[in-house]
Amino acid sequence: MLVLCASALVLGGGLAGCKDAIAALAERFGGAPPVREMPKLVAPEDAEIKAFATALLAATDKGDVEALAALVDWDTLMARGTAGLGIAEQTERDTRKGLVDAAKTRGIFFALVDAAKNGGGVRFLEAKSVATRGARKAVFRVLQPSGAFDHYAFLLDRRADKRVLAVDWHMLSLGEELSAMLRRMLSPMQSDRLAAIASQVSSEEALILRSGPQVIEMQSHVAAGRPQAAIAIYEKLPPSAQHAKLVLITRIAAAQKLGDEALRVASEDLIKYHPYDPSAALAAIDVHVIRGELQKALAAVDKLIAHGGPDPYFHVLRANMLWQMKDLDAAEAAALQASTEEPELASAKALLASIAAARESP
């Protein structure tokens, strides 16, 4: 069965089943399947976006990954990911199954549940979501147990049966929509000859396909609390595969459990090889903090805000940088702004308490 890079596409959760991918592609090629068009979407109203968000948060709080999966129109998602490509039906079925399974077990739905249960929680960013026109997205802030921060933006469609479902999603930390990543992964399958595939093996997608089993193993080690084993696998990959964004993000997930120095080195590589990607903006904050370059860390936060705002949590990030720079007045102003915009934001309250205590101490 060919399940192409599925869990990497749903959250950097490894690559689900890229076993002997090139040979599998050769087996499948035998004709030119029809090319699909990008499906048209119907934008939901603000109230429908809020209803979708309520359903997602309820399922997240219950830890119900099946209910989360039911909030996605997988047919339309696959149509978006395969638009313009001629993909065999069996390949599409296998890829879809891989996406769903990975989302539940170690991908986006798993991450939502883990953040709600063990991390800083999941919050619907209503102002960011309902302010849009045209294509409509429900955007959520996700604070993971590792301390990692992200925005998950679900593209919504009102179907003919009036249900509002997600048909795609964008993650701030990855910098693009799932469908775009999926299309790149599947694009080598347009040809009906293996030689045409071989001509593309220098692409990042082909590199990931060839290194799929190793990256799956890396992710398994990270999930099982064996980060050093994951790093050992990374170090054995060819340099070209080591530089692929999804591989570097998996490496960072391992490095987060190995201390500041490991995280600094891993993050610097992501910044080096993907300098204009939003994921690099996130990584830059950690790198500069570890180096003690707080002014640069503050600039990295501002760059991130340009990619991902508005979100009251960004004021917390700025306040933390200013607090570490011992600029109490500016830190307090930023924390107060966060608390004003989101009164229940625990991190803003904690920072304000720390600032108050610092002012009272001799």
N, C-alpha and C positions, 0 to 999 in steps of 0.2 A: 504493500500500500504506500502511495506517495502522499505524504502530508508535508507540504512545503513550508518550513520555517515558521510554523504557526504561532508558537508561543512567543517568539521574538516579536511578532507583529502585535501581540496583544498586551505586552508589557515588558519587553526585555526579559521574558521568563525562560529563555533558552530557545532552542529550535526543536520543535516536536516532530521528529521522524524524518530527518533528511538523510536516511540511510541509503548509501550507494546511489545518490540522487542522479548522477549522470546516466548510470545504467538504467535506472527506472525511467528517465526521460526517453531513452532510446527505445525501450519497450513500448511506451505509450504512443509514440509518434507513428502515425500510419495514415493520416489524412488531415485535412484542414477543417476543423470545426467552424461553425458560423461565428462571426464576430459580433459581440454584443455592444449595444449602445449604452451610454450613460443614462440611467433612469432619471426621470424628472421627479422632483419632490414638491410636496404641498406644505408650505410653511404653517405650523400651528400657531394659535393665538397665545398671548401671554399666560392666560389661565391654564391652557393645556400644557405649556412648558412647566408651570408650577406643579401641576398634577403629576407629570412624569417624574419630576424631582422628588415629590413626596413618595411616590411608589419606589423609586430607587433607594431613597434613604431608609424606608421601612424594611426593604429586603436586605439592605446592608446591615442594619442594626440587628436583624434576626439571624444574620449569617447564612441567608438562603441564596446560594449561588444559582439554583434552578430558577427562582423568581427573577433574579437579575438577568439571566440568559433569556427569559421570556420577554424582557423589555427591548430586545434587539430583533429587528427584521433581518434575519440572516440572508434571506434571498436577495434583498436589495443591497445589503452590504457586499455580497459576492458579486452582484452585477456591477457595482461601482468599482470593485477591485479588478474586475476582468474586462471592463469596458475597453473596446478597441483591440482586444486580444482574441485569438481563436484558441480557446482552451477546451480540451476534451471533457465530456461530461463526467467521466470517472475521476479525472484529476480534480475537477471542481468539487465533486462530492467529498473526495478525500481531504482536500484543503479546508473545506467548510467544517468537516468533522474535527480536523486538527485545531482549527480556530476555537470552536466551541469548547472542546475538551481542555485546551490549554487555558482559556479564559477562566474556567471554573477551578482548575487545579493549581495553577501557579501564575495566572495572568491577571487581567484587569479586575475581574470580579473577586478573585482571591485577595488581591491587593486592597480593594475597597473594604472587604470584611476585616482583613487584618488591621487596617488603619483604624477602623471603628472600634475593634476589640482591644487592640494592644498599642495603638499609636495615639496620635493627637486628634484623631477623628476625621470625619468627612462632612463638609458643609457646602450647601448649595449657594452659589454666588448669584443671588437673584438679580442684583443691579447689573452685573456683567452679562447675564443671560437675556433678560427681557428688554434691554436697551437696544438690542440689535434689530435690524430689519432685513428683508431678503431671507437668506438661509438662516434658520434659527437653531441655536445650540443651547443646551443646558450645561452649565459649567460648574464644576465642583472643585473645591480645594481639598487636597488629600495630604494629611500629615502622617507619614508612615512611622512604624516603630523605630526604625533606624535614625529618625530625625529628618529624613529626606522629605522635601516639599515638592508638590506638583499640582498642576491643574489638569483635570480630565474634562474635555469639552465634547459632549455627545451631540452629534448632528441629528436633528429630529425631522420626522416626516409624518404627516397625517394621511393615513392610508384610506382606501376606499371604504373600509369598514368602520371608519372614524377613529380607529385606535391610533394613538401617537406613540411611535416607537423610534428607537435609535437606529440609524442606518450607517453610522460611521462614528469614529471618535478621533480626537486630536489630543496628544499629550504634550504639555509644555516641555517636559524633559527630553522628548524625542524630536520635537520640532516639526512634525508633519502628521497627516492623517493616516489612519490604518490602511485605507484603500490605496493611497499612493504607494505605501511600502509594499502592499500586497501585489500591486500591478508590476512593480519593479522586480519582485521575486519571481513572478510568473512570466514575465516578458520573454525569457528565452524559449518558452514553449510555443511561440507562434510558428516556428519553423517545423517542417515535417522531416528534417534531416538532422542527424546528430552533429554533422559537420558545422551546421549553422549555430548550434549551441556551443560547440567548441570554440567558435570564433569570439564568444562572449565571456570566456572564463576569466578574463582579467577584471571584470566588473566586481563591485563589492558584493552584489547578490550572488554571483557564482562562487566567490570566495567563501561566503557564508554557507552556501549549499555544500561545498566540498568539506568544510570544517564543521558541518552540522552536528555529527555525533559527539565531537569534542566539546562543542559549546553546550549541548544538552547536558553533558556530564559536568561541565563547569557549573551550570545553573543548579543541578541536583546537589552538588557539594555545597553551594551557597545556602540553598534552602535547608539543608541538613546540618548547617552549622560547621561546615568544614571548609572555611575560606582558603586556608593554605593549600589544600588539595586543588581547589579551583584555580588558584594562581599558578600552581605547578603545571596544570594543563595549558593555561594561557601561554606560559613561557615556551612551550613546545610547539606552538602554532607557528607557521611561517610568518615572517614579518608583514607581508601583505594582508594576511588575515587578521593579525594583531591590530592593524590600523583601522579595520572596519568599525563603524560607529556602534553597531549593536554589540559587537564583541567587546569593545572598550567599556560600554555601559555595564555589561555583565561583569567585567573585571572590577569596575568601581564598586559594584554591589558586594563583591568579595572583600575588597580593600577596606570598605567601611567597617568591617569587623576585625581589622588587623591593626588599627591605630592610625594616628595622624600621618606618619611618614609614608605608609603604604597608600593611604588615600591621596596624599599630595602627589606622589609619583604617578598614580593611575589617572588622576584628574588632569595633571599637566599634559599627559599624552592625548587625552580627549580634546583639550584646548588646542594642542599643537596640530592635530590632524583634522579637526573640524572647528576652526576658530569662529566661524560665523553662525554656528548652530545654537539654538536656544539651550540645548543641553550643556554646551560649553559655558554659557553665561551662568548657569547654576553651579557648575563645577568650579568656575573661577572664584566664586564667593568663598568656598571652602579653602581653596589653594591660598588665597591672599590672607585669610584669617590664620591659617597654619603658619604662614611665613611672617605674620605680624604686620602685614601691609594693610592696615585697617582703612586708610584712605582709598586704596585701590579696591578693597572689598566693598566699600560704600559705593564706589563708582560701578562695580559689578552689579550691585543691587539695583541701582538706577537703570542700568542696561536691561536687567531682567524685567523691571517694571515696564519698560518700553515694549517688551515682548508680551507680557502677560497681564497687565493691569486692566481694570481696577480690581483691587482686593485689599481689604483692611490689613491682611497679614503682611503685606509689603511694608506697611508702616512699622510693624514689629521688627522686620528684618533691618530696616534702617535704624530703628531705635536701638537695637542690639549693637550695631556697629558703632553708633554714637556713644552708647554707654561704655563700650570698651575703649573708646577714644577719650573717655572722661569728660565729654561734653554733656553734662547733666541736663542743662537747659534744653538743648536741642533734642536729646534723647527723650526727655519728658514730653516735649511737644509732639514728637512722633508717636510715642506710646499713647498719649491722650487722644491723638487723631484716630488711632486704631480703635481705642476703646469707645470713642464717640460713634464711629461708624459701625462697630460691632460690640455692643456692651458686654456680651457674654464671652468675649475672646479671652480665654484664660491666660495666654502668654502675655497679652498686653497688661492684664491686671497684675501678674507676677512681676513684670518689669517695673511698673509704677510703684509697687511696694518696695522693690529693691532700691529704686531711686529715692523714695521717701526716707528709707532707712539710712542711706548714704548721706543724705542732707542732715540728718539728726546726729550722726556720729561725729565725735570731735575730730 
